[in-house]
């Protein structure tokens, strides 16, 4: 090895250690930056110039070392685990938040809401049965029926408003653009666009020179995982491919598709679609491909479910079922006819003007097929004339039946509906009363919220653990950086001493040659 070689190798070594110290300095400057991925300087031996196999030739051919690459500490396995945990935690957080709003609706079903209205109605029916000709009792009865209908209407509106907030109104597609899921999908699509651009820039700059871009990309992937589960594949050129289920979203610098949310139907108000970059439809319903995260959580809690989850659509179905059953049972008593036995309202004799019984022809609640919580309403004719309430039930084959105005057999049947098992909690035979049905489902909503809260607590703990593990791998450790700083400083000092010694020898040789 010549003096010149020694000086050149020493000089390059000092430059290498300067760059390595700069990397340490950068790591330390960013150690408190959230999501920063530390860098390391990798050294590699330069090609030798030796032309022989003996030791002298090999020493003579030595060419020093250089920094081969600046590489981030990004760990694909740890990153994937961290994203999976983040997606699951966000999923249960979303479910829990929406369940909190559903619980407010269930409170409207409970003891201070619809259940109280039922109690008021059946109490009014019982009081009317004690004095069927009392105008005040009739007025109270019909007003209590109206209170039940209005409470159903209010609950239906609350459910519709929550659904519209989350996914819009499927019957009014224009409302989708103001929904939570629409905003989330737009943000997700923008993230995919940026991801493809970052992949492109990483290839152009080279992975060893793109640490900042890689850092941004890893943080972006974490953000995207909060919207849904993602499958991320790391490629040798430093780029990533990303899928959601079987949907290919991004490959390298190419974004293949975008997501779109469209209106569905009553059971599936929100439908995720996949479209090409030019907007042409690829997949009309991609709901099965979307899981986890905020978007997956909204889809699961809004659309009808077959796995036992009480969703917004499912809750609406149950409230509609209850409204239809209640109105139909009350109307069935009001309009009762069985041969000569018939429900009777109050009328007046056209000649004498005295009260008499007349066949009941007006339902308490307006008819529908079926009646829903939105549509249930009290018949205006009965509101205007409470004498149309059928309190009596008589055998019209008997003489003088029309004179039996004090008969209360029919309104007694209405009052007894309170204890009649008219509803089913399991889809089979009727096993609960109206109020029992309410109690069961409000309890189920409470249990579901508690279950989701527990799952979120577990998922959040796992998420924090994986975040900590990922941070321990990729984050800046002060002790490690100080150790590297000392090592590189000592290396720089040693290289400088070698350079100085070689220079002194060179100066001596020059002096001897003069």
C-alpha positions as CSV (number, residue, x, y, z in Angstrom):
1,X,0.0,0.0,0.0
2,X,1.4,3.3,-1.0
3,X,1.5,6.5,1.0
4,X,-1.0,8.0,-1.4
5,X,-3.3,5.0,-1.0
6,X,-3.1,5.4,2.8
7,X,-4.0,9.1,2.7
8,X,-6.9,8.5,0.2
9,X,-8.3,5.7,2.3
10,X,-8.0,7.8,5.5
11,X,-9.6,10.8,3.9
12,X,-12.5,8.7,2.5
13,X,-12.9,7.1,6.0
14,X,-13.2,10.5,7.6
15,X,-15.9,11.4,5.1
16,X,-17.8,8.2,5.8
17,X,-17.7,8.8,9.5
18,X,-18.9,12.4,9.0
19,X,-21.9,11.1,7.0
20,X,-22.6,8.5,9.6
21,X,-22.5,11.1,12.4
22,X,-24.9,13.2,10.3
23,X,-27.3,10.3,10.3
24,X,-27.0,10.0,14.1
25,X,-27.6,13.7,14.3
26,X,-30.7,13.4,12.1
27,X,-32.0,10.6,14.2
28,X,-31.5,12.5,17.5
29,X,-33.1,15.6,16.0
30,X,-36.3,13.6,15.1
31,X,-36.4,11.3,18.1
32,X,-39.6,13.0,19.5
33,X,-41.3,13.2,16.1
34,X,-44.3,10.8,16.0
35,X,-43.9,8.1,13.4
36,X,-40.2,8.9,12.6
37,X,-38.3,5.8,11.4
38,X,-34.7,5.9,12.4
39,X,-31.9,5.5,9.8
40,X,-28.6,3.6,9.7
41,X,-25.5,4.0,7.6
42,X,-24.4,0.7,6.1
43,X,-20.6,0.4,5.4
44,X,-19.2,-1.8,2.6
45,X,-15.6,-2.6,1.4
46,X,-14.6,-0.9,-1.8
47,X,-13.4,-3.2,-4.7
48,X,-9.7,-4.0,-4.4
49,X,-7.1,-3.4,-7.1
50,X,-4.8,-6.3,-6.3
51,X,-3.4,-8.3,-9.3
52,X,-1.9,-11.2,-7.3
53,X,-2.8,-13.7,-4.7
54,X,0.0,-13.1,-2.2
55,X,-0.5,-11.0,0.9
56,X,1.6,-8.2,-0.5
57,X,-0.6,-7.9,-3.6
58,X,-3.7,-8.0,-1.5
59,X,-2.5,-5.3,0.8
60,X,-1.4,-3.2,-2.1
61,X,-4.8,-3.5,-3.7
62,X,-6.8,-2.3,-0.6
63,X,-9.2,0.5,-1.5
64,X,-10.9,1.3,1.8
65,X,-14.7,1.4,2.5
66,X,-17.6,3.6,1.8
67,X,-21.3,4.0,2.9
68,X,-23.2,1.6,0.7
69,X,-26.6,2.8,1.7
70,X,-28.7,4.8,4.1
71,X,-31.4,2.4,5.2
72,X,-34.5,2.9,7.3
73,X,-35.3,0.6,10.2
74,X,-38.8,-0.1,8.7
75,X,-39.7,-3.7,9.5
76,X,-42.4,-5.2,7.3
77,X,-43.6,-7.9,9.7
78,X,-43.8,-5.5,12.6
79,X,-45.4,-2.9,10.4
80,X,-48.1,-5.3,9.1
81,X,-48.9,-6.5,12.7
82,X,-49.1,-2.8,13.8
83,X,-51.5,-2.0,10.9
84,X,-53.7,-5.0,11.6
85,X,-54.0,-4.1,15.3
86,X,-54.7,-0.5,14.4
87,X,-57.5,-1.5,12.0
88,X,-59.1,-3.7,14.5
89,X,-59.0,-1.1,17.3
90,X,-60.5,1.5,15.0
91,X,-63.2,-1.0,14.0
92,X,-64.4,-1.5,17.5
93,X,-64.0,2.1,18.3
94,X,-66.3,2.9,15.4
95,X,-68.8,0.3,16.5
96,X,-68.7,1.5,20.1
97,X,-69.3,5.1,19.1
98,X,-72.3,4.3,17.0
99,X,-73.6,1.9,19.6
100,X,-73.5,4.8,22.0
101,X,-75.9,6.7,19.7
102,X,-78.1,3.6,19.3
103,X,-78.3,3.3,23.1
104,X,-79.9,6.8,23.2
105,X,-82.5,5.5,20.8
106,X,-83.0,2.4,22.9
107,X,-83.7,4.8,25.8
108,X,-86.6,6.1,23.8
109,X,-87.8,2.5,23.7
110,X,-87.4,2.0,27.4
111,X,-89.2,2.8,30.6
112,X,-89.2,6.5,30.0
113,X,-90.1,6.3,26.3
114,X,-92.2,3.9,24.2
115,X,-92.7,1.5,27.1
116,X,-94.2,4.4,29.2
117,X,-96.5,5.3,26.3
118,X,-97.7,1.7,26.2
119,X,-98.4,1.7,29.9
120,X,-100.3,5.0,29.5
121,X,-102.4,3.5,26.7
122,X,-103.3,0.3,28.4
123,X,-104.1,2.2,31.6
124,X,-106.4,4.4,29.6
125,X,-108.1,1.4,28.1
126,X,-108.6,-0.1,31.5
127,X,-110.1,3.1,32.8
128,X,-112.4,3.4,29.8
129,X,-113.6,-0.2,30.4
130,X,-114.9,1.0,33.8
131,X,-117.0,3.8,32.3
132,X,-117.4,3.2,28.5
133,X,-119.7,6.1,27.9
134,X,-117.5,8.7,29.7
135,X,-116.4,11.3,27.1
136,X,-113.4,12.3,29.1
137,X,-112.2,8.7,29.4
138,X,-112.7,8.2,25.6
139,X,-110.7,11.4,24.9
140,X,-107.8,10.2,27.2
141,X,-107.8,6.8,25.5
142,X,-107.6,8.1,22.0
143,X,-104.9,10.7,23.0
144,X,-102.9,8.0,24.6
145,X,-103.1,6.1,21.3
146,X,-101.8,9.1,19.5
147,X,-98.9,9.5,22.0
148,X,-97.9,5.9,21.2
149,X,-98.0,6.7,17.5
150,X,-96.0,9.9,17.9
151,X,-93.4,8.1,20.0
152,X,-93.0,5.5,17.3
153,X,-92.6,8.3,14.7
154,X,-90.0,10.0,16.9
155,X,-88.0,6.8,17.3
156,X,-88.1,6.1,13.6
157,X,-86.9,9.6,12.9
158,X,-84.0,9.1,15.3
159,X,-83.0,5.9,13.6
160,X,-83.3,7.5,10.1
161,X,-81.2,10.5,11.2
162,X,-78.5,8.3,12.6
163,X,-78.4,6.3,9.4
164,X,-78.4,9.4,7.2
165,X,-75.5,10.8,9.3
166,X,-73.5,7.6,8.7
167,X,-74.4,6.6,5.1
168,X,-77.1,8.9,3.8
169,X,-80.6,8.0,3.0
170,X,-80.8,5.2,0.5
171,X,-84.1,6.6,-0.9
172,X,-82.4,10.0,-1.5
173,X,-79.0,9.2,-3.0
174,X,-77.9,12.8,-3.0
175,X,-77.7,12.7,0.8
176,X,-74.8,10.2,0.6
177,X,-72.3,13.0,-0.1
178,X,-72.9,14.5,3.3
179,X,-72.4,11.2,5.2
180,X,-69.5,10.0,7.4
181,X,-68.7,7.1,5.2
182,X,-68.5,9.2,2.1
183,X,-66.0,11.5,3.7
184,X,-64.0,8.5,4.9
185,X,-64.0,7.0,1.4
186,X,-62.8,10.3,-0.2
187,X,-59.9,10.5,2.3
188,X,-59.0,6.9,1.7
189,X,-58.9,7.4,-2.1
190,X,-56.7,10.5,-1.6
191,X,-54.4,8.4,0.5
192,X,-54.1,5.7,-2.2
193,X,-53.3,8.4,-4.8
194,X,-50.5,9.7,-2.5
195,X,-49.3,6.2,-1.9
196,X,-48.8,5.5,-5.6
197,X,-46.9,8.8,-5.9
198,X,-44.6,8.0,-3.0
199,X,-43.8,4.6,-4.5
200,X,-42.9,6.3,-7.8
201,X,-40.6,8.8,-6.1
202,X,-38.9,6.0,-4.1
203,X,-38.1,4.2,-7.3
204,X,-36.8,7.4,-8.9
205,X,-34.6,8.4,-6.0
206,X,-33.5,4.9,-5.0
207,X,-34.4,3.3,-1.7
208,X,-31.1,4.3,-0.2
209,X,-31.8,8.0,-0.9
210,X,-35.5,7.9,-0.1
211,X,-35.6,7.5,3.7
212,X,-37.9,10.5,4.1
213,X,-40.3,9.2,1.5
214,X,-40.3,5.8,3.1
215,X,-41.0,7.4,6.5
216,X,-43.9,9.3,5.0
217,X,-45.2,6.2,3.2
218,X,-45.2,4.0,6.4
219,X,-47.1,6.7,8.3
220,X,-49.6,6.9,5.4
221,X,-50.1,3.2,5.4
222,X,-50.9,3.3,9.1
223,X,-53.4,6.1,8.4
224,X,-55.0,4.0,5.6
225,X,-55.3,1.0,7.9
226,X,-57.6,2.9,10.2
227,X,-60.2,2.9,7.4
228,X,-60.1,-0.8,6.6
229,X,-58.0,-4.0,6.7
230,X,-55.1,-3.9,4.2
231,X,-52.8,-6.5,2.8
232,X,-49.4,-4.8,2.3
233,X,-46.6,-6.6,0.3
234,X,-43.1,-5.1,0.3
235,X,-41.2,-5.3,-3.0
236,X,-37.4,-5.5,-3.5
237,X,-37.3,-2.1,-5.3
238,X,-38.6,-0.4,-2.1
239,X,-42.2,-0.1,-3.2
240,X,-45.3,-1.7,-1.7
241,X,-48.4,-3.4,-3.2
242,X,-51.7,-2.9,-1.4
243,X,-54.9,-4.9,-1.4
244,X,-58.2,-4.8,0.4
245,X,-59.4,-8.4,0.4
246,X,-59.2,-9.4,-3.3
247,X,-59.3,-5.8,-4.5
248,X,-55.9,-4.7,-5.9
249,X,-55.6,-1.1,-4.9
250,X,-52.0,0.0,-5.6
251,X,-49.1,-1.8,-7.3
252,X,-45.9,0.2,-7.2
253,X,-46.5,3.6,-8.8
254,X,-49.9,2.6,-10.2
255,X,-53.3,3.1,-8.5
256,X,-55.6,0.6,-10.0
257,X,-59.0,1.5,-8.7
258,X,-60.9,3.9,-6.4
259,X,-63.7,3.1,-3.9
260,X,-67.2,4.6,-4.1
261,X,-70.2,4.4,-1.8
262,X,-73.6,4.1,-3.3
263,X,-77.2,3.8,-2.1
264,X,-78.6,0.3,-1.6
265,X,-81.9,-0.7,-0.1
266,X,-83.7,-1.0,3.2
267,X,-81.6,-3.9,4.4
268,X,-78.3,-2.7,2.9
269,X,-78.5,1.1,2.9
270,X,-74.8,1.5,2.0
271,X,-73.0,-0.4,-0.8
272,X,-69.3,0.0,-1.4
273,X,-68.3,-0.1,-5.1
274,X,-65.0,-0.4,-7.0
275,X,-64.5,1.8,-10.0
276,X,-61.6,2.3,-12.4
277,X,-59.6,5.5,-12.4
278,X,-61.8,6.8,-15.3
279,X,-64.9,6.1,-13.2
280,X,-66.2,3.0,-14.9
281,X,-67.7,0.4,-12.6
282,X,-65.6,-2.7,-11.7
283,X,-67.5,-4.2,-8.8
284,X,-71.1,-3.1,-8.0
285,X,-71.0,-4.5,-4.4
286,X,-67.7,-4.9,-2.6
287,X,-69.0,-5.0,0.9
288,X,-67.7,-8.5,1.4
289,X,-64.2,-7.4,0.6
290,X,-64.2,-4.5,3.1
291,X,-63.5,-5.4,6.8
292,X,-62.1,-3.7,9.8
293,X,-61.3,-0.1,10.3
294,X,-63.7,2.8,10.3
295,X,-65.4,2.0,7.0
296,X,-65.8,-1.6,7.8
297,X,-67.3,-0.7,11.2
298,X,-69.8,1.7,9.6
299,X,-70.9,-0.9,7.0
300,X,-71.3,-3.6,9.6
301,X,-73.3,-1.6,12.1
302,X,-75.6,0.0,9.4
303,X,-76.4,-2.9,7.1
304,X,-78.6,-5.8,8.1
305,X,-76.5,-8.6,9.7
306,X,-77.0,-12.4,9.8
307,X,-74.4,-12.9,12.6
308,X,-76.5,-11.7,15.5
309,X,-75.2,-8.1,15.5
310,X,-78.0,-5.6,16.2
311,X,-77.5,-3.1,13.4
312,X,-79.3,0.1,12.6
313,X,-81.2,-1.6,9.8
314,X,-82.0,-4.5,12.2
315,X,-83.2,-2.1,14.9
316,X,-85.4,-0.3,12.4
317,X,-86.9,-3.7,11.4
318,X,-87.7,-4.6,15.0
319,X,-89.3,-1.2,15.7
320,X,-91.4,-1.5,12.5
321,X,-92.4,-5.0,13.5
322,X,-93.5,-3.8,16.9
323,X,-95.4,-0.8,15.4
324,X,-97.2,-3.1,12.9
325,X,-98.1,-5.7,15.5
326,X,-99.3,-3.2,18.0
327,X,-101.5,-1.2,15.5
328,X,-102.8,-4.4,13.9
329,X,-103.8,-6.0,17.3
330,X,-105.5,-2.8,18.4
331,X,-107.3,-2.4,15.1
332,X,-108.2,-6.1,15.2
333,X,-110.1,-5.5,18.5
334,X,-111.6,-2.2,17.3
335,X,-113.0,-3.8,14.1
336,X,-113.8,-7.2,15.6
337,X,-116.5,-9.3,13.8
338,X,-117.2,-13.0,14.4
339,X,-120.5,-14.0,13.0
340,X,-123.2,-12.2,15.0
341,X,-120.6,-11.1,17.6
342,X,-119.3,-7.7,16.7
343,X,-117.4,-4.7,18.1
344,X,-119.6,-1.6,18.7
345,X,-119.1,2.1,18.8
346,X,-121.4,4.7,20.2
347,X,-124.0,6.4,18.0
348,X,-127.4,8.1,18.5
349,X,-130.9,7.1,17.7
350,X,-132.0,9.2,14.6
351,X,-135.5,9.6,16.1
352,X,-135.0,9.9,19.9
353,X,-131.4,11.1,19.9
354,X,-130.5,8.8,22.7
355,X,-127.1,6.9,22.7
356,X,-127.1,3.5,21.1
357,X,-124.6,1.0,19.9
358,X,-123.6,1.0,16.2
359,X,-121.2,-1.3,14.4
360,X,-117.6,-0.2,14.5
361,X,-116.4,0.9,11.1
362,X,-113.3,3.0,11.8
363,X,-109.9,1.6,12.9
364,X,-108.0,3.3,15.7
365,X,-104.8,3.5,13.6
366,X,-104.7,4.2,9.9
367,X,-104.2,1.1,7.9
368,X,-101.0,0.2,6.0
369,X,-99.4,-2.8,4.4
370,X,-97.5,-3.0,6.7
371,X,-97.8,-0.2,9.2
372,X,-94.3,1.1,10.1
373,X,-92.9,3.2,12.8
374,X,-92.7,6.1,10.4
375,X,-96.3,5.7,9.1
376,X,-98.2,4.7,12.2
377,X,-100.8,7.4,13.0
378,X,-104.2,7.6,14.7
379,X,-107.3,7.7,12.4
380,X,-108.3,11.4,12.2
381,X,-112.0,10.5,12.3
382,X,-111.6,8.8,15.7
383,X,-109.6,11.7,16.9
384,X,-112.4,14.1,15.9
385,X,-115.1,11.8,17.3
386,X,-114.0,9.5,20.2
387,X,-117.5,8.0,20.2
388,X,-116.1,5.9,17.3
389,X,-114.0,3.9,19.8
390,X,-115.5,0.4,20.0
391,X,-115.9,-0.2,23.7
392,X,-118.8,-2.8,23.4
393,X,-118.9,-6.3,21.9
394,X,-122.4,-7.7,21.6
395,X,-124.3,-10.5,19.9
396,X,-126.4,-8.8,17.3
397,X,-128.8,-11.7,17.1
398,X,-130.2,-10.8,20.5
399,X,-133.1,-8.3,20.8
400,X,-132.2,-4.9,22.1
401,X,-128.4,-5.2,21.6
402,X,-128.2,-1.6,20.4
403,X,-129.4,-0.4,23.8
404,X,-126.5,-2.1,25.7
405,X,-124.3,1.1,25.7
406,X,-122.7,0.2,29.0
407,X,-121.2,-2.9,27.6
408,X,-117.3,-2.7,27.8
409,X,-116.4,-6.2,26.6
410,X,-114.5,-4.9,23.6
411,X,-112.3,-2.3,25.3
412,X,-111.6,-4.9,28.0
413,X,-110.1,-7.0,25.1
414,X,-107.9,-4.0,24.2
415,X,-106.7,-3.6,27.8
416,X,-105.9,-7.4,27.9
417,X,-103.6,-7.0,24.9
418,X,-101.0,-5.8,27.4
419,X,-100.6,-9.3,28.7
420,X,-101.1,-11.1,25.4
421,X,-98.0,-12.7,23.9
422,X,-98.0,-11.1,20.5
423,X,-94.3,-10.9,19.7
424,X,-91.4,-13.3,19.1
425,X,-87.8,-12.7,20.2
426,X,-86.4,-15.7,18.3
427,X,-88.4,-15.7,15.1
428,X,-90.6,-18.6,16.2
429,X,-93.8,-18.7,18.2
430,X,-94.9,-15.6,19.9
431,X,-93.4,-15.7,23.4
432,X,-93.5,-12.1,24.8
433,X,-95.8,-9.1,25.1
434,X,-95.3,-5.7,23.5
435,X,-93.5,-4.5,26.6
436,X,-91.6,-7.7,27.0
437,X,-90.4,-7.3,23.4
438,X,-89.2,-3.8,24.3
439,X,-87.5,-5.0,27.4
440,X,-85.7,-7.8,25.6
441,X,-84.3,-5.7,22.8
442,X,-83.3,-2.7,24.9
443,X,-81.5,-5.3,27.1
444,X,-79.8,-6.8,24.0
445,X,-78.6,-3.4,22.8
446,X,-77.1,-2.8,26.3
447,X,-75.4,-6.2,26.3
448,X,-74.1,-5.6,22.8
449,X,-72.7,-2.2,23.7
450,X,-71.0,-3.8,26.7
451,X,-69.6,-6.6,24.6
452,X,-68.2,-4.1,22.0
453,X,-66.7,-1.9,24.7
454,X,-64.9,-5.0,26.1
455,X,-63.6,-6.0,22.6
456,X,-62.4,-2.4,22.0
457,X,-60.6,-2.4,25.3
458,X,-58.8,-5.6,24.3
459,X,-58.1,-4.5,20.7
460,X,-56.8,-1.2,21.9
461,X,-54.5,-2.8,24.4
462,X,-53.1,-5.1,21.6
463,X,-52.8,-2.0,19.3
464,X,-50.8,-0.1,21.9
465,X,-48.6,-3.2,22.4
466,X,-47.9,-3.5,18.7
467,X,-47.3,0.2,18.4
468,X,-44.8,0.0,21.3
469,X,-43.1,-3.0,19.7
470,X,-42.9,-1.3,16.3
471,X,-41.6,1.9,17.9
472,X,-38.9,-0.1,19.7
473,X,-37.7,-1.4,16.4
474,X,-38.1,1.7,14.2
475,X,-37.9,4.5,16.8
476,X,-34.8,6.3,18.0
477,X,-33.2,4.9,21.0
478,X,-31.0,7.5,22.8
479,X,-28.6,5.0,24.2
480,X,-28.0,3.4,20.8
481,X,-27.5,6.7,19.1
482,X,-25.0,7.9,21.7
483,X,-23.1,4.6,21.4
484,X,-23.0,5.0,17.6
485,X,-21.9,8.6,18.0
486,X,-19.0,7.6,20.2
487,X,-18.1,4.7,17.8
488,X,-18.1,7.0,14.7
489,X,-16.3,9.8,16.5
490,X,-13.5,7.3,17.5
491,X,-13.4,6.0,14.0
492,X,-13.1,9.5,12.6
493,X,-10.3,10.3,15.1
494,X,-8.5,7.1,14.2
495,X,-8.8,7.9,10.4
496,X,-7.6,11.4,11.1
497,X,-4.5,10.1,13.0
498,X,-3.7,7.7,10.2
499,X,-4.0,10.5,7.7
500,X,-1.7,12.7,9.8
501,X,0.9,10.0,10.2
502,X,0.8,9.2,6.4
503,X,1.2,13.0,5.8
504,X,4.1,13.2,8.2
505,X,5.8,10.3,6.5
506,X,5.2,11.9,3.1
507,X,6.7,15.1,4.3
508,X,9.8,13.3,5.6
509,X,10.2,11.5,2.3
510,X,9.9,14.7,0.4
511,X,12.5,16.3,2.7
512,X,14.9,13.4,2.2
513,X,14.6,13.6,-1.5
514,X,15.7,17.3,-1.6
